Amino acid sequence: MDQFRQIGMVLGSLEALMVFRDDIQINQHQCSLLFDIFKLAFQVIGEQIKHNLKFEERGAKWKPLEQPLKELHRIFKEGEVYIQQCLDTKDWLSKALLLANNKDCVELHIHNLLCCIPVVVEAIETAGDVSGTDQDEMQKKQLISTRKYSTEWADPKLFQWKFGNQYLVSQDTCNRLHKVWREDRWELLQTAREKRSSGSLTKQEQRLTEQLANILNEWERSSGNNLLPSSVLVGSKDYQVRRRLGSGSHYKEIQWMGESWAVRHFFGQIEPLIPAISTISSFSHPNVMHFLCGFCDEEKKECFLLMELMSKDLSSYIKESCGPRKRIPFSLPVAVDLMLQIARGMEYLHSQQICHGDLNPSNILVRARNIPEGYLLRKFQEQPRNTSSFKYTEKADIYSFGMICFELLTGKVPFEDGHLQGDKMSRNIQAGERPLFPFSAPKYLVNLTKKCWHVDPTQRPSFSSICRVLRYVKRFLVMNPDHSQPDAAGPSIDYNEVEAGLSKKFTTWEIQDLMPVSQIPFQMFVYRVAEKDKPNVNLKDKSSESGSDGASACGEDNAALIEDQLLPIIENKPLTSSEPVSVNKKISITKRTTAYGKPNKQSGTPKGRLVRPPQLSTSQQSLRTNSEGHIHFVTSPNRRILSGHASDSELH
């Protein structure tokens, strides 16, 4: 009950803020939608509690609601911060640049809400099944709950008609989800044009407002004419370089227009990079970092790319977290949340026919989300490139993701014990050797990780599948908080098997286009239907301690690697990525390869690479996470990752 009251207090705070909704100059439609859907969620939960539970039993029998409502409270608090940011009129121009292409409302806050609401509804139903003392009444409640999860409702339209209001995905809400972002972009464009013609702006503000209009106008963006003179940035009175991000790095933290930013500064021919800059600047996802604004000086042959400021890379964060007494860097819920954010960012990139090609903790940036319990925000970055690029399959990214999962769950760098080095590691990895999980690792996450690094690339799941599995894993951990400990028992069924069956039934789940967040409640609902229908499986018996399924420690099954040479074709266009960056950590053994791999022509299973990197070429990729637990995808030309210190500089 206390958690529900706290959610109501946040909603009251939001209601006070939304009295001034007409004064919101940035993302007004998105803020209104977020508030309305929060209010609807509170009403739905209140009605469910009223009809299923008894107030006098709010002690032990309400226990299943505590953790789900705690998770929902965290989501409400994050939404409140977002609305406050949009309502703040100070430094309008800098906030407009930061939020103009931002989809945090739908793709972060509403995504998290739609993931959580099925869990809260199920928790109320679970508590309701044992509420009261009348056995006949309790049996009727259980019968209703059982019939709700009947296969007859496992159809998207029937689900929406029957349960759309309960799960916040009515047709009206879905229609608003699809259009609020474009409505806000159009209104911000009109505001920028009005300010530009008002005559009240300085020369610098005039140019920046024109640039903002270009960012918001898709036709002008596609022309590639979206770089301002460098003097607009470096010639500004309030421009100040605060520090270089990493020794020898071309990334800098700057102060400009009342905000702290990250700037990528590089030299060389600018014109060939303009189409790539235009493309990556159009990316919009909470877990993919994008360039906000570009400045160039053709005479000096230099370019500045403006980005939001992140904290540090995931590799450094894990190093700092894993001290002598703490072997595991994250609690299980936080680790799964990070895994889901990485998977979501990669799902978006793959839907744009972009492969990362160098996915590893040093290329993932993190930032705290200003909420308790250690949750982080992460982002990926894609960089402009002017050299020929390697081609990778998306299965190589999934292999690398599996290695990241291993490090998140264990705190260990794959193969760090040093029993494999150099070419021997590369050969054995390609032959099927994988890291060994400790016995305490949760088997349901071990199984997912092993599928990601399967020796046969065709057996690896897509990132869309990984996201669905991880959302349901989060549901399991929220419903069973005692199971979040490393040695605790896991789910009674294998979610990977559930996903395999459902993917065959719902063929649209695996299309290349990104599924809207409005589909999440239905996907979690049919998972629940399948879970109720499926016989129990002992995951401990099914999961071996070897590194990979279908391959021995020596890697006998390497014939399937031939398939790695085949690039996936989507509408006759191969997935591509820019030239990879060399990695990564400072380890006592020099010239040692790591398991994340350097992409090569056999891209399904990337080869290892030297710890001490060679001189980098003019195009690289970096993946970063911010302290709020989200991921940004960033590429930076001529970026060098040093073996010693990788912190904020790795972000920019």
ZAROBA-305330 format. One record per residue (C-alpha): x, y, z; residue in one letter; chain; residue number from 1. Coordinates in steps of 0.1 Angstrom, whole numbers. Each point is the difference from the previous one (the first is absolute). Example, Ala and Ser with C-alpha at 12.3 -4.5 7.8 and 13.67 -1.06 7.14 Angstrom:
2
X;Y;Z;type;mol;seq
123;-45;78;A;A;1
14;34;-7;S;A;2
% end
This chain:
652
X;Y;Z;type;mol;seq
0;0;0;M;A;1
28;24;8;D;A;2
15;-5;-35;Q;A;3
-33;8;-16;F;A;4
-3;32;21;R;A;5
35;11;-11;Q;A;6
-10;-5;-36;I;A;7
-31;22;7;G;A;8
23;27;14;M;A;9
21;1;-32;V;A;10
-32;2;-20;L;A;11
-11;29;21;G;A;12
33;18;-6;S;A;13
-4;-7;-38;L;A;14
-36;14;2;E;A;15
13;32;15;A;A;16
27;3;-27;L;A;17
-26;-6;-28;M;A;18
-21;30;11;V;A;19
26;18;-20;F;A;20
0;-23;-30;R;A;21
-8;28;-24;D;A;22
34;16;10;D;A;23
19;-31;-10;I;A;24
20;12;-31;Q;A;25
18;-33;-7;I;A;26
-18;-34;-5;N;A;27
-34;12;14;Q;A;28
-20;-28;-17;H;A;29
24;-26;13;Q;A;30
-2;13;36;C;A;31
-38;1;-2;S;A;32
-1;-36;-12;L;A;33
25;-11;26;L;A;34
-21;16;28;F;A;35
-33;-13;-14;D;A;36
13;-36;-3;I;A;37
15;2;36;F;A;38
-34;12;13;K;A;39
-18;-28;-19;L;A;40
25;-25;14;A;A;41
-7;12;36;F;A;42
-38;-3;-6;Q;A;43
3;-35;-15;V;A;44
21;-12;29;I;A;45
-23;16;26;G;A;46
-30;-17;-16;E;A;47
18;-34;-1;Q;A;48
10;3;37;I;A;49
-35;10;10;K;A;50
-17;-29;-18;H;A;51
26;-27;9;N;A;52
13;8;35;L;A;53
-12;9;34;K;A;54
14;30;18;F;A;55
1;-18;34;E;A;56
24;-26;-16;E;A;57
25;26;-12;R;A;58
27;-17;20;G;A;59
12;-35;-10;A;A;60
-26;-6;-27;K;A;61
11;32;-19;W;A;62
36;-11;1;K;A;63
2;-10;-37;P;A;64
-8;36;-9;L;A;65
30;16;18;E;A;66
27;-4;-26;Q;A;67
-22;5;-31;P;A;68
-13;33;15;L;A;69
35;10;10;K;A;70
11;-5;-36;E;A;71
-30;20;-12;L;A;72
9;28;24;H;A;73
35;2;-15;R;A;74
-15;4;-35;I;A;75
-24;28;12;F;A;76
30;19;16;K;A;77
20;-2;-32;E;A;78
-30;13;-20;G;A;79
-3;29;24;E;A;80
36;10;-6;V;A;81
-6;-1;-37;Y;A;82
-30;23;2;I;A;83
18;24;23;Q;A;84
28;2;-26;Q;A;85
-24;8;-28;C;A;86
-18;26;21;L;A;87
32;19;9;D;A;88
2;30;-22;T;A;89
36;9;9;K;A;90
25;-3;-29;D;A;91
-27;-8;-24;W;A;92
22;-4;-31;L;A;93
24;-25;16;S;A;94
-29;-21;13;K;A;95
-16;1;-34;A;A;96
32;-13;-16;L;A;97
2;-27;26;L;A;98
-37;-11;-2;L;A;99
-9;7;-36;A;A;100
7;-35;-12;N;A;101
-7;-16;33;N;A;102
-24;-30;4;K;A;103
5;-5;38;D;A;104
-38;5;6;C;A;105
-12;-30;-20;V;A;106
31;-21;-3;E;A;107
12;3;36;L;A;108
-26;10;25;H;A;109
-31;-14;-17;I;A;110
20;-31;-11;H;A;111
9;-6;37;N;A;112
-36;6;11;L;A;113
-15;-24;-25;L;A;114
26;-26;11;C;A;115
-10;5;36;C;A;116
-38;2;-1;I;A;117
-5;-37;-10;P;A;118
22;-9;31;V;A;119
-20;22;23;V;A;120
-34;-14;-13;V;A;121
13;-36;4;E;A;122
12;8;35;A;A;123
-34;13;10;I;A;124
-17;-31;-15;E;A;125
25;-22;19;T;A;126
-8;17;33;A;A;127
-37;0;-8;G;A;128
0;-38;-4;D;A;129
7;-4;37;V;A;130
-19;31;12;S;A;131
-28;-6;24;G;A;132
-11;-31;20;T;A;133
-29;-13;-20;D;A;134
14;-30;-19;Q;A;135
-28;0;-26;D;A;136
8;37;-8;E;A;137
37;-7;-2;M;A;138
-6;-29;-25;Q;A;139
-21;22;-22;K;A;140
27;27;0;K;A;141
25;-26;-11;Q;A;142
-23;-13;-27;L;A;143
-4;35;-14;I;A;144
38;6;1;S;A;145
6;-33;-18;T;A;146
-26;7;-28;R;A;147
15;34;-5;K;A;148
33;-16;-12;Y;A;149
-18;-23;-24;S;A;150
15;-5;-35;T;A;151
-32;15;-15;E;A;152
13;35;9;W;A;153
34;-6;-15;A;A;154
-7;21;-30;D;A;155
11;37;-2;P;A;156
-34;14;-10;K;A;157
-20;-21;24;L;A;158
24;9;28;F;A;159
-3;37;-7;Q;A;160
-38;-2;-2;W;A;161
-3;-20;33;K;A;162
29;13;21;F;A;163
12;32;-18;G;A;164
-11;23;27;N;A;165
13;-22;28;Q;A;166
35;-1;-16;Y;A;167
0;36;-12;L;A;168
0;-8;-37;V;A;169
-35;10;-11;S;A;170
-4;11;-36;Q;A;171
-1;37;11;D;A;172
32;-3;20;T;A;173
18;-19;-28;C;A;174
-10;27;-25;N;A;175
15;27;23;R;A;176
32;-21;4;L;A;177
5;0;-37;H;A;178
-4;38;-6;K;A;179
11;20;30;V;A;180
37;1;-9;W;A;181
-7;13;-35;R;A;182
-25;26;14;E;A;183
27;13;24;D;A;184
26;2;-27;R;A;185
-24;20;-23;W;A;186
-9;24;29;E;A;187
37;5;9;L;A;188
8;7;-36;L;A;189
-27;27;-1;Q;A;190
14;15;33;T;A;191
35;0;-14;A;A;192
-12;18;-32;R;A;193
-19;26;21;E;A;194
30;7;22;K;A;195
22;2;-31;R;A;196
-22;27;-16;S;A;197
-6;19;32;S;A;198
32;20;-3;G;A;199
7;-4;38;S;A;200
28;-26;-4;L;A;201
37;6;-1;T;A;202
19;-10;-31;K;A;203
12;-32;16;Q;A;204
-35;-8;13;E;A;205
-14;7;-35;Q;A;206
24;-25;-16;R;A;207
-7;-27;27;L;A;208
-38;5;-5;T;A;209
5;-5;-37;E;A;210
19;-32;8;Q;A;211
-27;-11;23;L;A;212
-25;5;-28;A;A;213
22;-21;-23;N;A;214
1;-28;26;I;A;215
-38;1;3;L;A;216
-6;2;-38;N;A;217
5;-35;-15;E;A;218
3;13;-36;W;A;219
28;24;9;E;A;220
17;-27;21;R;A;221
0;-24;-29;S;A;222
18;26;-21;S;A;223
30;-4;23;G;A;224
3;38;4;N;A;225
0;0;38;N;A;226
34;12;11;L;A;227
6;34;15;L;A;228
32;20;-1;P;A;229
23;-9;28;S;A;230
1;37;11;S;A;231
-36;-4;13;V;A;232
13;-25;26;L;A;233
36;10;8;V;A;234
-6;37;-6;G;A;235
-28;2;25;S;A;236
8;20;32;K;A;237
-13;-28;23;D;A;238
19;-28;-18;Y;A;239
25;-16;24;Q;A;240
20;-32;-2;V;A;241
-2;-16;34;R;A;242
22;-31;-5;R;A;243
12;-25;-25;R;A;244
-19;-33;4;L;A;245
29;-24;2;G;A;246
37;4;-7;S;A;247
5;7;-36;G;A;248
-37;-2;-8;S;A;249
-17;22;-25;H;A;250
-30;2;22;Y;A;251
-5;30;23;K;A;252
-24;11;26;E;A;253
-11;36;-6;I;A;254
-22;26;16;Q;A;255
-23;18;-25;W;A;256
-34;17;2;M;A;257
-3;-8;37;G;A;258
4;-38;-6;E;A;259
28;-25;2;S;A;260
5;-19;-32;W;A;261
24;-25;-16;A;A;262
17;10;-33;V;A;263
17;-22;-25;R;A;264
28;20;-17;H;A;265
17;-14;-30;F;A;266
19;11;-31;F;A;267
1;-9;-36;G;A;268
-23;1;-30;Q;A;269
-34;9;12;I;A;270
-21;-3;-31;E;A;271
1;-38;-4;P;A;272
-13;-3;36;L;A;273
-31;22;-4;I;A;274
-24;-27;-13;P;A;275
11;-23;29;A;A;276
-4;28;25;I;A;277
-35;7;-14;S;A;278
-10;-37;3;T;A;279
12;-6;35;I;A;280
-14;33;12;S;A;281
-34;-12;-10;S;A;282
1;-30;24;F;A;283
-23;4;30;S;A;284
-1;-25;28;H;A;285
6;4;38;P;A;286
27;-26;-2;N;A;287
17;14;-31;V;A;288
21;31;3;M;A;289
-4;24;-29;H;A;290
19;31;-11;F;A;291
-20;31;9;L;A;292
17;26;-21;C;A;293
30;3;-24;G;A;294
25;28;-6;F;A;295
28;1;-26;C;A;296
28;23;-12;D;A;297
9;-9;-36;E;A;298
32;20;-1;E;A;299
14;-17;32;K;A;300
-16;-33;-11;K;A;301
-14;-6;35;E;A;302
-34;-10;13;C;A;303
-18;0;33;F;A;304
-28;-23;8;L;A;305
-22;9;30;L;A;306
-14;-28;23;M;A;307
-15;-4;34;E;A;308
25;-6;28;L;A;309
2;-35;15;M;A;310
19;-12;31;S;A;311
22;-30;-8;K;A;312
2;-32;-20;D;A;313
-13;-32;14;L;A;314
34;-17;1;S;A;315
13;27;24;S;A;316
-32;-2;21;Y;A;317
3;-38;4;I;A;318
37;4;10;K;A;319
-9;25;26;E;A;320
-29;-21;13;S;A;321
19;-33;3;C;A;322
23;5;29;G;A;323
17;-26;21;P;A;324
-31;-7;20;R;A;325
-26;4;-28;K;A;326
3;-24;-29;R;A;327
-32;8;-17;I;A;328
-5;36;-13;P;A;329
-38;2;0;F;A;330
-29;-14;18;S;A;331
-20;-24;-23;L;A;332
-29;24;-7;P;A;333
25;28;-10;V;A;334
20;-24;-21;A;A;335
-31;-11;-19;V;A;336
-11;36;-4;D;A;337
33;8;-16;L;A;338
-1;-30;-22;M;A;339
-35;10;-12;L;A;340
12;36;-7;Q;A;341
29;-13;-21;I;A;342
-23;-24;-19;A;A;343
-25;28;-6;R;A;344
26;23;-14;G;A;345
14;-27;-23;M;A;346
-36;-10;-10;E;A;347
-5;36;-12;Y;A;348
33;0;-19;L;A;349
-7;-33;-17;H;A;350
-34;13;-10;S;A;351
18;29;-18;Q;A;352
23;-26;-17;Q;A;353
30;10;20;I;A;354
23;-24;18;C;A;355
22;12;28;H;A;356
29;-23;-7;G;A;357
20;8;31;D;A;358
-24;-6;29;L;A;359
19;-3;33;N;A;360
-1;17;35;P;A;361
26;26;-10;S;A;362
-24;12;-27;N;A;363
-31;3;23;I;A;364
-6;31;19;L;A;365
-18;3;33;V;A;366
-16;27;21;R;A;367
-19;-1;33;A;A;368
-38;4;-4;R;A;369
-3;21;32;N;A;370
-20;-27;17;I;A;371
8;-24;28;P;A;372
12;-36;-4;E;A;373
28;6;-24;G;A;374
-19;0;-33;Y;A;375
20;14;-29;L;A;376
-9;15;-34;L;A;377
20;-11;-31;R;A;378
4;11;-36;K;A;379
17;-11;-32;F;A;380
16;23;-26;Q;A;381
5;-2;-37;E;A;382
28;21;-16;Q;A;383
5;15;-34;P;A;384
25;-17;-22;R;A;385
19;8;-31;N;A;386
18;-33;-6;T;A;387
-11;-33;-13;S;A;388
-18;-20;27;S;A;389
0;-36;10;F;A;390
-33;-19;-4;K;A;391
-14;-19;29;Y;A;392
-30;-22;6;T;A;393
-22;9;29;E;A;394
8;-34;15;K;A;395
35;13;8;A;A;396
-15;28;21;D;A;397
-21;-26;18;I;A;398
31;-21;7;Y;A;399
16;31;15;S;A;400
-31;7;20;F;A;401
2;-35;15;G;A;402
36;8;12;M;A;403
-12;33;16;I;A;404
-28;-20;18;C;A;405
27;-23;14;F;A;406
20;29;14;E;A;407
-31;17;14;L;A;408
-11;-31;18;L;A;409
34;-11;12;T;A;410
22;31;2;G;A;411
26;-19;-20;K;A;412
15;8;-34;V;A;413
-6;-31;-22;P;A;414
31;-22;0;F;A;415
19;24;23;E;A;416
15;-29;19;D;A;417
27;-1;-28;G;A;418
-2;-37;-10;H;A;419
-5;12;-36;L;A;420
21;28;-17;Q;A;421
6;14;-34;G;A;422
-8;-21;-31;D;A;423
-9;-30;22;K;A;424
-29;19;15;M;A;425
-13;11;-34;S;A;426
2;-36;-14;R;A;427
-17;-15;31;N;A;428
-27;27;1;I;A;429
-9;-7;-37;Q;A;430
1;-37;8;A;A;431
-26;4;27;G;A;432
19;7;33;E;A;433
-20;23;23;R;A;434
5;14;36;P;A;435
-11;-22;29;L;A;436
-28;13;23;F;A;437
3;-5;37;P;A;438
-25;-24;16;F;A;439
-18;29;17;S;A;440
-9;17;-33;A;A;441
-38;0;-7;P;A;442
-7;-28;-24;K;A;443
-27;19;-19;Y;A;444
25;28;-8;L;A;445
28;-25;-7;V;A;446
-22;-17;-25;N;A;447
-8;33;-18;L;A;448
37;9;0;T;A;449
9;-33;-15;K;A;450
-25;4;-28;K;A;451
15;34;-8;C;A;452
35;-14;-5;W;A;453
-11;-33;-15;H;A;454
26;-15;-24;V;A;455
-26;-1;-28;D;A;456
-9;37;-7;P;A;457
-34;-11;-14;T;A;458
-9;-13;35;Q;A;459
6;34;16;R;A;460
-32;20;8;P;A;461
-7;35;-14;S;A;462
2;30;23;F;A;463
-38;2;-2;S;A;464
-3;-35;14;S;A;465
26;9;26;I;A;466
-20;30;11;C;A;467
-32;-20;4;R;A;468
18;-26;21;V;A;469
17;26;22;L;A;470
-33;19;6;R;A;471
-15;-32;13;Y;A;472
31;-8;20;V;A;473
-4;35;16;K;A;474
-37;-10;7;R;A;475
12;-31;17;F;A;476
25;19;22;L;A;477
-26;26;10;V;A;478
-26;-27;8;M;A;479
26;-20;19;N;A;480
24;24;17;P;A;481
15;-27;22;D;A;482
11;-17;-33;H;A;483
23;29;-9;S;A;484
28;-15;20;Q;A;485
27;-18;-20;P;A;486
-7;-34;16;D;A;487
-38;2;-1;A;A;488
-21;-24;-21;A;A;489
-12;13;-33;G;A;490
-32;-2;-20;P;A;491
-17;-34;-4;S;A;492
1;2;-38;I;A;493
26;10;-26;D;A;494
-10;34;-14;Y;A;495
22;-5;-30;N;A;496
-22;-30;-10;E;A;497
-31;21;6;V;A;498
14;27;-23;E;A;499
9;-25;-27;A;A;500
-35;-14;-1;G;A;501
-17;35;1;L;A;502
23;13;-28;S;A;503
-12;-27;-22;K;A;504
-36;8;7;K;A;505
3;38;-2;F;A;506
21;3;-31;T;A;507
-2;38;0;T;A;508
22;1;32;W;A;509
31;-7;-21;E;A;510
-5;26;-27;I;A;511
29;25;-4;Q;A;512
-22;30;8;D;A;513
0;10;37;L;A;514
-32;-11;17;M;A;515
-19;28;18;P;A;516
1;1;38;V;A;517
-38;-4;0;S;A;518
6;-37;-8;Q;A;519
19;-7;32;I;A;520
-30;-8;23;P;A;521
-13;-25;-25;F;A;522
34;-17;-4;Q;A;523
3;-3;38;M;A;524
-36;-13;2;F;A;525
6;-28;-25;V;A;526
32;-9;19;Y;A;527
-22;-4;30;R;A;528
-25;-21;-19;V;A;529
28;-22;-12;A;A;530
15;-2;34;E;A;531
-33;-13;15;K;A;532
-4;-26;-28;D;A;533
36;-12;-1;K;A;534
12;-29;22;P;A;535
26;8;25;N;A;536
37;-4;-10;V;A;537
29;-4;24;N;A;538
24;26;-13;L;A;539
28;-12;22;K;A;540
-1;-34;-17;D;A;541
-1;16;-35;K;A;542
29;24;5;S;A;543
35;-13;0;S;A;544
30;19;13;E;A;545
18;-1;-33;S;A;546
3;32;-19;G;A;547
-22;-7;-30;S;A;548
-28;-23;-10;D;A;549
7;-23;-29;G;A;550
37;3;2;A;A;551
26;-17;21;S;A;552
28;18;18;A;A;553
23;-7;-29;C;A;554
-27;11;-25;G;A;555
-7;-30;-22;E;A;556
-30;16;-16;D;A;557
18;26;-22;N;A;558
-15;-8;-33;A;A;559
-29;23;7;A;A;560
24;30;0;L;A;561
-1;-1;-38;I;A;562
-34;16;3;E;A;563
16;30;17;D;A;564
14;11;-33;Q;A;565
-35;6;-15;L;A;566
-13;35;6;L;A;567
-37;4;7;P;A;568
-18;17;-28;I;A;569
-30;22;10;I;A;570
-17;15;-31;E;A;571
32;-7;-19;N;A;572
20;22;24;K;A;573
26;-16;23;P;A;574
4;12;36;L;A;575
32;20;3;T;A;576
19;18;26;S;A;577
30;23;0;S;A;578
36;-12;5;E;A;579
4;-15;35;P;A;580
20;16;27;V;A;581
26;-19;19;S;A;582
-7;-7;36;V;A;583
3;2;31;N;A;584
11;-8;35;K;A;585
33;3;18;K;A;586
10;-35;11;I;A;587
33;-13;14;S;A;588
6;-22;-30;I;A;589
8;20;-31;T;A;590
-9;-10;-36;K;A;591
-28;-21;12;R;A;592
-32;-6;-19;T;A;593
-35;5;15;T;A;594
-32;-19;-7;A;A;595
-20;30;-13;Y;A;596
18;-3;-33;G;A;597
12;21;-28;K;A;598
-25;-3;-29;P;A;599
12;-17;-31;N;A;600
-14;-16;-31;K;A;601
-12;-30;21;Q;A;602
-20;24;19;S;A;603
-24;-23;18;G;A;604
26;-7;26;T;A;605
25;29;3;P;A;606
36;-7;5;K;A;607
19;12;31;G;A;608
22;31;-1;R;A;609
31;14;17;L;A;610
-5;18;33;V;A;611
25;27;-10;R;A;612
-17;15;-31;P;A;613
17;11;-32;P;A;614
-4;34;-14;Q;A;615
-36;5;-9;L;A;616
-14;9;-34;S;A;617
-23;29;-6;T;A;618
-32;-18;9;S;A;619
-9;-18;31;Q;A;620
-29;-10;21;Q;A;621
-7;4;37;S;A;622
-28;-11;21;L;A;623
-8;19;31;R;A;624
-22;0;30;T;A;625
-10;28;23;N;A;626
-4;1;37;S;A;627
-38;-3;-3;E;A;628
3;-35;-14;G;A;629
-5;7;-37;H;A;630
21;-8;-30;I;A;631
12;23;-28;H;A;632
16;-11;-32;F;A;633
27;23;-12;V;A;634
27;-2;-27;T;A;635
30;23;0;S;A;636
27;4;-26;P;A;637
36;-4;10;N;A;638
-10;-10;35;R;A;639
26;-18;20;R;A;640
-9;-22;30;I;A;641
29;0;24;L;A;642
9;-31;19;S;A;643
3;20;32;G;A;644
-29;24;7;H;A;645
-34;-3;-16;A;A;646
-25;23;16;S;A;647
-20;30;-12;D;A;648
24;4;-30;S;A;649
-12;-33;-14;E;A;650
-35;16;-3;L;A;651
10;29;-21;H;A;652
% end
